[in-house]
Amino acid sequence: MTSERQVRLRLEHRTISDAACNPRDALSYPGITIERVENDDVVEQTWIPLGTAPDYADDEALIAAWHAAVQWSRSYTDSHPT
C-alpha cells in the first residue's frame, strides 16, 4: 500500500441545537466540508458555511481553504517522489 494524500470537498448540511433553551429548536445550514485525507484516514476537516446568498467573502474563504488543502496534499508528494 502506498501513502497517498487527497483533498475532498463535500456539500452537506450541519445541524445545531441549543438543548438548554429548547432541544426541539434546531438550525440546519448548508456548507462545504474540505477534508484532508491521508491513507484513507481523514486527518483534518475545515467547514465553510454557505449563506443563502454567498458573496465575495464566502468565495474567498472557500478558495483560501481549498488552496491550503491542495498545498498540503502536494507537500507530501513533492518530498516523497514515486
Buried (B, 14 or more C-beta within 10 A) or exposed (E): EEEEBEBEBEEEEEEEEEEEEEEEEEEEEEBBBBBBBBEEEEEEEBEBEBEEEBEEEBEEBBEEBBEBBBEBBEEEEEEEEE
